[in-house]
Amino acid sequence: MSFKLIYKKQNEERELPNENYTIRDLLNDLELSPQTIVSKQNGELVIEDTVIQEDDEIQLVQIIYGG
């Protein structure tokens, strides 16, 4: 079982480690802070508790801070 990850210049297939793998788990694995990332699942905004399903497309967008 796998899903597609799009983040910056990455566009890759990744294996689902378990059936309850969430966006939060993915962010932790990538060592990314949920406060600086917006997550999309199949084009829709989602929260970190969303479970990733087989063949999902997950896009992570970095939030830019500045003044």
Backbone as ProteinMPNN parsed JSONL, in Angstrom:
{"seq_chain_A": "MSFKLIYKKQNEERELPNENYTIRDLLNDLELSPQTIVSKQNGELVIEDTVIQEDDEIQLVQIIYGG", "coords_chain_A": {"N_chain_A": [[0.849, -1.179, 0.0], [0.55, 2.199, -0.855], [1.177, 5.772, -1.095], [1.108, 9.003, -2.709], [3.497, 11.512, -2.323], [3.873, 14.952, -2.314], [6.092, 17.478, -1.932], [7.729, 20.435, -1.765], [10.311, 20.072, -3.98], [10.05, 17.389, -4.096], [8.442, 14.541, -5.392], [7.057, 11.792, -4.965], [6.441, 8.25, -4.567], [5.383, 6.742, -1.596], [5.568, 4.239, 0.906], [2.876, 3.06, 2.924], [3.226, 2.8, 6.316], [1.498, 1.67, 8.196], [-2.027, 0.927, 8.77], [-3.282, 3.025, 10.041], [-1.95, 5.404, 9.576], [-1.226, 8.748, 9.853], [-1.486, 12.245, 8.811], [-0.091, 13.703, 10.706], [1.74, 11.733, 11.613], [3.247, 11.454, 9.271], [4.358, 14.052, 9.044], [5.926, 14.046, 11.374], [7.724, 11.964, 10.706], [9.076, 13.176, 8.61], [10.267, 15.168, 9.955], [9.041, 17.699, 10.211], [7.394, 20.694, 11.24], [4.059, 20.946, 12.338], [3.047, 23.501, 12.614], [4.146, 24.997, 10.604], [3.357, 24.005, 8.197], [0.946, 23.407, 5.66], [-1.468, 21.026, 4.931], [-2.651, 18.946, 2.299], [-4.993, 16.625, 1.105], [-5.593, 14.776, -1.605], [-6.154, 17.179, -2.936], [-7.754, 18.602, -1.157], [-7.887, 20.634, 1.775], [-6.684, 19.42, 4.879], [-6.654, 18.232, 8.317], [-4.152, 17.428, 10.834], [-4.837, 14.979, 12.015], [-5.936, 13.413, 10.082], [-6.308, 10.345, 8.402], [-4.145, 8.726, 6.184], [-4.873, 7.259, 3.131], [-4.607, 4.385, 0.915], [-3.225, 5.087, -2.257], [-3.71, 7.825, -2.042], [-3.087, 11.305, -2.704], [-0.843, 13.308, -1.231], [-0.157, 16.539, -0.425], [2.2, 18.764, 0.792], [2.552, 21.977, 1.967], [4.751, 24.568, 2.519], [4.479, 27.113, 4.889], [5.08, 30.532, 4.658], [6.692, 32.812, 6.653], [7.026, 36.234, 7.582], [8.071, 39.657, 7.747]], "CA_chain_A": [[0.0, 0.0, 0.0], [1.383, 3.382, -0.959], [0.542, 7.049, -1.399], [1.997, 9.927, -3.4], [3.867, 12.676, -1.526], [4.392, 16.117, -3.019], [6.6, 18.458, -0.977], [8.788, 21.2, -2.434], [10.658, 19.443, -5.256], [9.808, 15.946, -4.003], [7.217, 14.003, -5.962], [7.448, 10.39, -4.855], [5.569, 7.251, -3.962], [5.871, 6.284, -0.29], [4.811, 3.126, 1.474], [2.137, 3.298, 4.165], [3.771, 1.893, 7.329], [0.402, 0.97, 8.864], [-3.334, 1.362, 8.263], [-3.721, 4.227, 10.746], [-0.898, 6.394, 9.362], [-1.871, 10.055, 9.717], [-0.685, 13.381, 8.36], [0.817, 14.003, 11.829], [2.816, 10.744, 11.553], [4.09, 11.814, 8.132], [5.117, 15.25, 9.415], [6.946, 13.609, 12.335], [8.745, 11.195, 9.977], [9.844, 14.115, 7.798], [10.788, 16.159, 10.902], [8.435, 18.984, 9.875], [6.499, 21.212, 12.266], [2.7, 21.195, 11.86], [2.773, 24.94, 12.639], [4.705, 25.642, 9.419], [2.947, 23.235, 7.015], [-0.462, 23.205, 5.323], [-1.564, 19.7, 4.329], [-3.768, 18.667, 1.406], [-5.204, 15.225, 0.741], [-6.349, 14.752, -2.863], [-6.557, 18.531, -3.289], [-8.571, 19.217, -0.102], [-7.187, 20.907, 3.036], [-6.993, 18.46, 5.938], [-5.986, 18.414, 9.605], [-3.095, 16.451, 11.088], [-5.385, 13.696, 12.448], [-6.479, 12.714, 8.914], [-5.628, 9.099, 8.06], [-3.757, 8.616, 4.784], [-5.375, 6.027, 2.516], [-3.873, 3.903, -0.252], [-3.358, 5.867, -3.495], [-3.938, 9.247, -1.798], [-2.048, 12.264, -3.055], [-0.642, 14.205, -0.1], [0.697, 17.677, -0.744], [2.595, 19.563, 1.95], [2.926, 23.315, 1.525], [5.449, 25.332, 3.554], [3.966, 28.448, 5.155], [6.178, 31.497, 4.707], [6.525, 33.884, 7.63], [7.889, 37.363, 7.302], [7.578, 40.923, 8.271]], "C_chain_A": [[0.893, 1.241, 0.0], [0.531, 4.625, -1.227], [1.571, 7.931, -2.092], [2.234, 11.138, -2.516], [4.429, 13.753, -2.436], [4.793, 17.138, -1.963], [7.818, 19.122, -1.587], [9.087, 20.543, -3.772], [10.489, 17.928, -5.237], [8.465, 15.613, -4.638], [7.452, 12.504, -6.038], [6.35, 9.517, -4.284], [6.206, 6.813, -2.646], [4.97, 5.162, 0.194], [4.077, 3.579, 2.733], [2.649, 2.313, 5.214], [2.705, 1.098, 8.072], [-0.924, 1.562, 8.396], [-3.868, 2.619, 8.947], [-2.693, 5.346, 10.659], [-1.544, 7.743, 9.047], [-0.92, 11.101, 9.131], [0.328, 13.744, 9.456], [2.004, 13.032, 11.832], [3.793, 11.076, 10.423], [4.962, 13.023, 8.455], [6.225, 14.905, 10.401], [8.074, 12.854, 11.637], [9.648, 12.104, 9.153], [10.504, 15.214, 8.639], [10.342, 17.572, 10.527], [7.473, 19.397, 10.972], [5.105, 21.451, 11.682], [2.342, 22.683, 11.834], [3.265, 25.642, 11.375], [4.28, 24.972, 8.108], [1.426, 23.232, 6.884], [-0.522, 21.885, 4.561], [-2.812, 19.59, 3.467], [-3.796, 17.177, 1.103], [-6.117, 15.221, -0.482], [-6.941, 16.116, -3.19], [-7.38, 19.267, -2.246], [-7.729, 19.459, 1.148], [-7.635, 19.928, 4.107], [-6.221, 18.801, 7.208], [-4.988, 17.273, 9.832], [-3.607, 15.07, 11.493], [-5.958, 12.878, 11.295], [-5.638, 11.483, 8.6], [-5.361, 9.078, 6.557], [-4.189, 7.252, 4.26], [-4.494, 5.627, 1.329], [-4.228, 4.748, -1.474], [-3.724, 7.334, -3.283], [-2.78, 10.058, -2.361], [-1.982, 13.263, -1.904], [0.319, 15.302, -0.531], [0.941, 18.475, 0.532], [3.116, 20.895, 1.442], [3.535, 24.071, 2.703], [4.824, 26.708, 3.669], [5.158, 29.397, 5.3], [5.817, 32.602, 5.686], [7.417, 35.05, 7.233], [7.298, 38.644, 7.843], [7.95, 42.068, 7.379]], "O_chain_A": [[1.863, 1.324, 0.754], [-0.657, 4.537, -1.538], [2.766, 7.639, -2.064], [1.282, 11.732, -2.012], [5.34, 13.506, -3.226], [3.956, 17.61, -1.193], [8.813, 18.464, -1.89], [8.202, 20.462, -4.623], [10.753, 17.257, -6.235], [7.478, 16.322, -4.441], [7.973, 11.995, -7.031], [5.444, 9.997, -3.603], [7.406, 6.547, -2.582], [3.769, 5.144, -0.077], [4.594, 4.383, 3.51], [2.521, 1.103, 5.024], [2.964, -0.016, 8.527], [-0.943, 2.581, 7.705], [-4.827, 3.217, 8.459], [-2.58, 6.154, 11.581], [-2.312, 7.864, 8.092], [0.279, 10.867, 8.98], [1.48, 14.056, 9.153], [3.145, 13.451, 12.029], [5.009, 10.99, 10.595], [6.16, 13.023, 8.174], [7.341, 15.411, 10.283], [9.248, 13.073, 11.938], [10.842, 11.839, 9.011], [11.207, 16.076, 8.111], [11.137, 18.512, 10.524], [6.809, 18.551, 11.571], [4.98, 22.091, 10.638], [1.432, 23.085, 11.11], [2.848, 26.767, 11.097], [4.777, 25.324, 7.037], [0.709, 23.075, 7.872], [0.276, 21.65, 3.654], [-3.885, 20.066, 3.837], [-2.76, 16.552, 0.876], [-7.279, 15.618, -0.397], [-8.075, 16.216, -3.658], [-7.679, 20.447, -2.428], [-6.946, 18.596, 1.544], [-8.825, 19.637, 4.232], [-5.256, 19.564, 7.174], [-4.989, 16.28, 9.104], [-2.89, 14.082, 11.334], [-6.42, 11.757, 11.51], [-4.411, 11.559, 8.537], [-6.247, 9.379, 5.757], [-3.905, 6.221, 4.87], [-3.731, 6.441, 0.81], [-5.393, 5.081, -1.692], [-4.023, 8.029, -4.254], [-1.655, 9.574, -2.48], [-2.949, 13.976, -1.635], [1.448, 15.039, -0.944], [0.005, 18.816, 1.255], [4.008, 20.943, 0.595], [2.911, 24.198, 3.756], [4.653, 27.4, 2.665], [6.128, 29.084, 5.992], [4.774, 33.245, 5.564], [8.46, 34.851, 6.609], [6.168, 38.683, 8.328], [7.611, 43.214, 7.673]]}, "name": "protein", "num_of_chains": 1, "seq": "MSFKLIYKKQNEERELPNENYTIRDLLNDLELSPQTIVSKQNGELVIEDTVIQEDDEIQLVQIIYGG"}
